Amino acid sequence: MSEKESYMQTKEREFKATLKCLEYFPKDKLEYKPHEKSRSAKSLALGFLGEAEIYGKVAKEGKMDGAFHPDKEAKDMDDIIAKFKEAHKKSMEMIKGVSDEDLNKEMDFFGRKMRRIDALWFLMYDLIHHRGQFSVYLRLAGGKVPQIYGPSADEPGDK
Protein backbone atom coordinates (compact mmCIF):
# COMPACT_ATOMS: atom_id res chain seq x y z
CA MET A 1 0.00 0.00 0.00
CA SER A 2 1.33 3.44 -0.89
CA GLU A 3 1.64 6.27 1.61
CA LYS A 4 -1.16 8.11 -0.20
CA GLU A 5 -3.44 5.06 -0.01
CA SER A 6 -2.71 4.67 3.70
CA TYR A 7 -3.43 8.36 4.25
CA MET A 8 -6.71 8.22 2.31
CA GLN A 9 -7.94 5.14 4.21
CA THR A 10 -7.14 6.80 7.52
CA LYS A 11 -8.73 10.08 6.43
CA GLU A 12 -11.93 8.28 5.48
CA ARG A 13 -12.08 6.49 8.86
CA GLU A 14 -11.43 9.73 10.77
CA PHE A 15 -14.03 11.56 8.68
CA LYS A 16 -16.67 9.02 9.67
CA ALA A 17 -15.80 9.33 13.37
CA THR A 18 -15.91 13.13 13.21
CA LEU A 19 -19.18 13.08 11.30
CA LYS A 20 -20.71 10.87 13.98
CA CYS A 21 -19.68 13.35 16.67
CA LEU A 22 -21.25 16.21 14.72
CA GLU A 23 -24.45 14.22 14.17
CA TYR A 24 -24.71 13.34 17.87
CA PHE A 25 -24.24 16.92 19.09
CA PRO A 26 -27.43 18.53 20.51
CA LYS A 27 -28.55 20.86 17.73
CA ASP A 28 -29.74 23.53 20.15
CA LYS A 29 -26.37 23.78 21.92
CA LEU A 30 -24.07 25.09 19.15
CA GLU A 31 -23.05 28.09 21.21
CA TYR A 32 -22.04 25.88 24.15
CA LYS A 33 -18.66 26.68 25.73
CA PRO A 34 -17.39 24.80 28.80
CA HIS A 35 -15.39 27.87 29.89
CA GLU A 36 -15.28 31.55 28.97
CA LYS A 37 -11.85 31.07 27.34
CA SER A 38 -13.01 28.03 25.35
CA ARG A 39 -14.14 28.08 21.76
CA SER A 40 -17.82 27.42 21.16
CA ALA A 41 -19.00 24.07 19.83
CA LYS A 42 -19.93 25.89 16.62
CA SER A 43 -16.39 27.25 16.28
CA LEU A 44 -14.92 23.76 16.66
CA ALA A 45 -17.41 22.32 14.15
CA LEU A 46 -16.57 25.08 11.67
CA GLY A 47 -12.91 24.24 12.21
CA PHE A 48 -13.61 20.68 11.01
CA LEU A 49 -15.28 22.11 7.94
CA GLY A 50 -12.45 24.56 7.31
CA GLU A 51 -9.79 21.89 7.53
CA ALA A 52 -11.79 19.62 5.21
CA GLU A 53 -11.81 22.41 2.64
CA ILE A 54 -8.04 22.98 2.88
CA TYR A 55 -6.83 19.35 2.45
CA GLY A 56 -7.27 19.32 -1.31
CA LYS A 57 -5.48 22.62 -1.80
CA VAL A 58 -2.53 21.46 0.28
CA ALA A 59 -2.27 18.25 -1.76
CA LYS A 60 -2.80 19.81 -5.17
CA GLU A 61 -1.06 23.19 -4.84
CA GLY A 62 1.06 22.95 -1.71
CA LYS A 63 -0.70 26.02 -0.29
CA MET A 64 -2.20 26.76 3.09
CA ASP A 65 -4.04 29.94 2.16
CA GLY A 66 -7.67 30.02 3.13
CA ALA A 67 -9.53 30.37 6.38
CA PHE A 68 -10.03 27.51 8.81
CA HIS A 69 -13.47 28.94 9.53
CA PRO A 70 -14.76 29.48 6.01
CA ASP A 71 -18.46 29.79 6.78
CA LYS A 72 -19.18 31.53 10.06
CA GLU A 73 -22.71 32.07 8.79
CA ALA A 74 -23.66 28.40 8.77
CA LYS A 75 -27.32 28.28 9.65
CA ASP A 76 -27.24 25.29 11.97
CA MET A 77 -25.59 21.94 12.62
CA ASP A 78 -27.41 20.33 9.69
CA ASP A 79 -25.85 22.99 7.43
CA ILE A 80 -22.39 22.39 8.89
CA ILE A 81 -22.77 18.61 8.47
CA ALA A 82 -23.89 18.92 4.83
CA LYS A 83 -20.98 21.24 4.02
CA PHE A 84 -18.53 18.98 5.90
CA LYS A 85 -19.65 15.96 3.86
CA GLU A 86 -19.29 17.87 0.59
CA ALA A 87 -15.88 19.31 1.53
CA HIS A 88 -14.64 15.84 2.50
CA LYS A 89 -15.83 14.32 -0.78
CA LYS A 90 -14.22 17.10 -2.81
CA SER A 91 -10.92 16.91 -0.92
CA MET A 92 -10.74 13.12 -1.33
CA GLU A 93 -11.24 13.50 -5.09
CA MET A 94 -8.52 16.15 -5.23
CA ILE A 95 -6.04 14.10 -3.20
CA LYS A 96 -6.75 11.02 -5.31
CA GLY A 97 -5.81 12.99 -8.41
CA VAL A 98 -2.44 14.14 -7.04
CA SER A 99 0.62 12.07 -7.89
CA ASP A 100 2.87 10.54 -5.25
CA GLU A 101 5.65 12.69 -6.72
CA ASP A 102 3.68 15.89 -6.07
CA LEU A 103 2.72 14.75 -2.55
CA ASN A 104 6.44 14.41 -1.83
CA LYS A 105 7.16 18.00 -2.90
CA GLU A 106 7.99 20.40 -0.08
CA MET A 107 5.78 23.30 0.88
CA ASP A 108 5.81 26.07 3.44
CA PHE A 109 3.67 24.96 6.37
CA PHE A 110 3.40 27.70 8.96
CA GLY A 111 7.02 28.71 8.36
CA ARG A 112 8.39 25.16 8.20
CA LYS A 113 9.33 23.21 5.12
CA MET A 114 7.61 19.86 4.91
CA ARG A 115 6.31 17.45 2.31
CA ARG A 116 2.70 17.97 1.26
CA ILE A 117 1.77 14.49 2.51
CA ASP A 118 3.28 15.33 5.92
CA ALA A 119 1.24 18.54 6.01
CA LEU A 120 -1.87 16.49 5.26
CA TRP A 121 -1.09 14.11 8.14
CA PHE A 122 -0.48 17.12 10.42
CA LEU A 123 -3.89 18.57 9.48
CA MET A 124 -5.58 15.25 10.17
CA TYR A 125 -3.91 14.99 13.59
CA ASP A 126 -5.08 18.53 14.33
CA LEU A 127 -8.64 17.55 13.41
CA ILE A 128 -8.39 14.48 15.67
CA HIS A 129 -7.16 16.67 18.52
CA HIS A 130 -10.06 19.08 18.12
CA ARG A 131 -12.52 16.19 17.76
CA GLY A 132 -11.32 15.08 21.20
CA GLN A 133 -12.21 18.50 22.54
CA PHE A 134 -15.55 18.33 20.74
CA SER A 135 -16.35 14.92 22.24
CA VAL A 136 -15.93 16.40 25.72
CA TYR A 137 -18.26 19.26 24.73
CA LEU A 138 -20.66 16.62 23.44
CA ARG A 139 -20.88 14.95 26.84
CA LEU A 140 -21.10 18.24 28.76
CA ALA A 141 -23.84 19.53 26.43
CA GLY A 142 -25.94 16.45 27.20
CA GLY A 143 -25.29 14.51 24.01
CA LYS A 144 -24.30 10.91 23.62
CA VAL A 145 -20.65 10.17 22.84
CA PRO A 146 -20.23 7.72 19.96
CA GLN A 147 -17.57 5.09 19.61
CA ILE A 148 -14.48 6.67 18.10
CA TYR A 149 -11.62 4.19 18.57
CA GLY A 150 -13.51 1.82 20.78
CA PRO A 151 -16.60 1.56 22.95
CA SER A 152 -17.96 4.56 24.81
CA ALA A 153 -20.37 4.70 27.75
CA ASP A 154 -23.14 5.46 25.22
CA GLU A 155 -22.09 2.93 22.58
CA PRO A 156 -20.55 0.02 24.49
CA GLY A 157 -20.76 -2.59 21.69
CA ASP A 158 -19.52 -2.75 18.11
CA LYS A 159 -21.33 -0.34 15.80
N, C-alpha and C positions, 0 to 999 in steps of 0.2 A: 504494500500500500504506500502511495506517495505521501509526502508531508501535506500536500494540498488536500488529498482525499481524507487523511486523518483529521485535518482541521475542519473540513466541511461536515464530516460525521459528528464531530464533537459540537460544532456550532448548531447543527440541527437538534441535537439532544438538549443543549442548553437553552435553545429557543423554546422548545416545548415546555421545559420546566419553568422558564420565566413567564411564558404565556399562561400557564396554569395559575401562577401566583397572581397575575393581573386579573384573571377571570374569577378568582376566589375573593378578591378584595371587595369589601362592602362598598357598593357604588355611591352611597351617600356620605362616605368618609374621605373623599379625595383630598380635602384640606387638612387631614389629620397630621399632626406633628407631635412626637413624644416629648419634645423639649423645645423651648423657644429658639435655641440655636440650631435645631434640626431642620432639615429640608422637609417639605410637605410630601405626602404620599404622591401627590400629583407631580411634583418636581422629580421625584425618583422615577416614576412611570414615564415621564417625558424624556428622562435621561436614557431609558431603555430604547425608546423610539429614536432618539437622536443618534445613539451609537449604531443602531441598526441601519440608519440612513448613511452613515459614514463608512462602513465596512467596504462597500463596493468601490468607493472613490479611493480609499487607501490601496486596495488591491490593484485597481486599474490604472490609477494615475500617480500613486505614491504621494498623495496630498491629504493633509489633515484639515484643510479649510472647511468651514461650515460649523454651524452651531450644534451643540449637544442637546439643546432644547429648541428644536426647530418649529414647534407648533404650540406655543404657550396658550393659544386660543382653542385648544381642543375642548369640545363641548362637554364631554363626559368620558367615563372609563370605556364605554362601548366604542367611542370614537378613537380613543388611544389604542385600544386593542385592534381595531380594524386597520389603523395606520401602521401599527407594529407588524401585523401579519404581512401587509403589502410591502413594507420596507425590508422585511426579512426575505421575502420571496425575490424581490428585485436584487438585493445584495448577493444572494446565493447564485442567481443567474450571472451576475457580473463576475463574481469570483471564479465560477466555473469556466468562464470564457478567458481568464487570464492564464498565461503560460507559467509553468514552473520557473522558467528563466526570468520572467518579469517579477514574479513573487520573491525571487532572490535578489532583486535590485535593492540597493539602499535608498532610504528616504530620510528626511529630517522628521523626527518624531519628538516634538517638544524639546528641540535643541540637541537631541541625540541622534546619531546616525544608527539606523538599524534596518534590517531587511523588512520588506513589506509584510512578509508572512509573520515575522516576529511582532510587528506592530499590530497585526490582526489578532494574534494570540493575546497580546497585552490588552487590547480592547475587550476581548472576550473575558479575560480574567477580571477586568474592571467591572463589566456587567455582572459577573458572578458575585463579586464583592457587594455591589449595590443591591443585587437580588437578595443577598443575606440580610442586609438592612431592611429591605422591603418585607421580607418574611417576618421579621420582628414586628414591624408596623402592622402587618396583617393580623397577627395574634392580638396585639394591643388594641386594634380597632374592632375586635370582636369577630374577625373572620376565621375561617378554618385554614390551617396550614397544610398544603398538599405535600405528598412525598416529593422530595427533590432528588436526593441520592440514596434514600432509603425510607423506611416507614417514618411517619410522624404520628403524633398523638391523635390527629384527626383522620389519618389514612394509615392505619397500622399494617394492612396487608398489601400484597402486590396489586398494583393498579396500572 
